[in-house]
Amino acid sequence: MKRFRHIRFLNTVVVAALALCLSGPHEFVAQAIGQSPAAAERKTSTPYTGDLSIFDSPGREDRLQLNRVMDMLAIKPGKTVADVGAGSGWFTVRAARRVTDKGTVYAVDINPEAIDYINRRAQREKLHNVKTVLGREDNPLLPAESIDAVLLLKTYHEVAKPVALLSNLRQSLKPGAQVGIIDRNGNGEDHGVASEVVIREATEAGYRLVSQSDFVKGDKMDYFLIFTAK
């Protein structure tokens, strides 16, 4: 009987190993490190490193209905705003004018060249309420409990560690602060990410969805999500 039990045990091990092999490398790695297969397969786009002036295309402000976006995020004089994934500082400078000298805008990017670009831009445009932050892919490195509103504009699909980034961002939010994400539907590596993926990751990071719109650009591909911390 012991011999038969030993054989049955070996058969069970062989079947389990075969199942892991047939399920594919992503599932095997995900189980090995304690992640779900969906989390292990999350794709991201390569961060843009080209000419930053490309983001200042004529008419972009109207196409994105930026004033409406800032209204919905309650960005007004005296507020402190974070532009996460600031790139050329296109949104940074517009938010800086909106909050006036009574407010502050933090321009966060992981690219040192973008930080230098924004510093020069703010100096050239005489905006003294802009502060640049060289962040990390998992942490925007913003001051604790300091931010009234955040916008990630067409950058979430490039975030390599979205749940960690959003989790660390929570520590910098004031009570009631809103986090806006504008992006386009895609598979993660095509400069877009599905809105339901963003909602799932934000929920995992401790946020709740308070608003969902598709008015930006009007092509029904772009979406605007607003979250607050739970």
Secondary structure in CASP SS format (residue, H / E / C, confidence):
PFRMAT SS
TARGET T0000
AUTHOR 0000-0000-0000
METHOD secondary structure of the structure
MODEL  1
M C 1.00
K H 1.00
R H 1.00
F H 1.00
R H 1.00
H H 1.00
I H 1.00
R H 1.00
F H 1.00
L H 1.00
N H 1.00
T H 1.00
V H 1.00
V H 1.00
V H 1.00
A H 1.00
A H 1.00
L H 1.00
A H 1.00
L H 1.00
C H 1.00
L H 1.00
S C 1.00
G C 1.00
P H 1.00
H H 1.00
E H 1.00
F H 1.00
V H 1.00
A H 1.00
Q H 1.00
A H 1.00
I C 1.00
G C 1.00
Q C 1.00
S C 1.00
P H 1.00
A H 1.00
A H 1.00
A H 1.00
E C 1.00
R C 1.00
K C 1.00
T C 1.00
S C 1.00
T C 1.00
P C 1.00
Y C 1.00
T C 1.00
G C 1.00
D C 1.00
L H 1.00
S H 1.00
I H 1.00
F H 1.00
D C 1.00
S C 1.00
P C 1.00
G C 1.00
R H 1.00
E H 1.00
D H 1.00
R H 1.00
L C 1.00
Q C 1.00
L H 1.00
N H 1.00
R H 1.00
V H 1.00
M H 1.00
D H 1.00
M H 1.00
L C 1.00
A C 1.00
I C 1.00
K C 1.00
P C 1.00
G C 1.00
K C 1.00
T E 1.00
V E 1.00
A E 1.00
D E 1.00
V E 1.00
G C 1.00
A C 1.00
G C 1.00
S C 1.00
G C 1.00
W H 1.00
F H 1.00
T H 1.00
V H 1.00
R H 1.00
A H 1.00
A H 1.00
R H 1.00
R H 1.00
V H 1.00
T C 1.00
D C 1.00
K C 1.00
G C 1.00
T E 1.00
V E 1.00
Y E 1.00
A E 1.00
V E 1.00
D E 1.00
I C 1.00
N C 1.00
P H 1.00
E H 1.00
A H 1.00
I H 1.00
D H 1.00
Y H 1.00
I H 1.00
N H 1.00
R H 1.00
R H 1.00
A H 1.00
Q H 1.00
R H 1.00
E C 1.00
K C 1.00
L C 1.00
H C 1.00
N C 1.00
V E 1.00
K E 1.00
T E 1.00
V E 1.00
L E 1.00
G C 1.00
R E 1.00
E C 1.00
D C 1.00
N E 1.00
P C 1.00
L C 1.00
L C 1.00
P C 1.00
A C 1.00
E C 1.00
S C 1.00
I E 1.00
D E 1.00
A E 1.00
V E 1.00
L E 1.00
L E 1.00
L E 1.00
K C 1.00
T C 1.00
Y H 1.00
H H 1.00
E H 1.00
V C 1.00
A C 1.00
K C 1.00
P H 1.00
V H 1.00
A H 1.00
L H 1.00
L H 1.00
S H 1.00
N H 1.00
L H 1.00
R H 1.00
Q C 1.00
S C 1.00
L E 1.00
K E 1.00
P E 1.00
G E 1.00
A E 1.00
Q E 1.00
V E 1.00
G E 1.00
I E 1.00
I E 1.00
D E 1.00
R E 1.00
N C 1.00
G C 1.00
N E 1.00
G C 1.00
E C 1.00
D C 1.00
H C 1.00
G C 1.00
V E 1.00
A C 1.00
S H 1.00
E H 1.00
V H 1.00
V H 1.00
I H 1.00
R H 1.00
E H 1.00
A H 1.00
T H 1.00
E H 1.00
A C 1.00
G C 1.00
Y E 1.00
R E 1.00
L E 1.00
V E 1.00
S E 1.00
Q E 1.00
S E 1.00
D C 1.00
F C 1.00
V C 1.00
K C 1.00
G C 1.00
D C 1.00
K C 1.00
M C 1.00
D E 1.00
Y E 1.00
F E 1.00
L E 1.00
I E 1.00
F E 1.00
T E 1.00
A E 1.00
K C 1.00
END
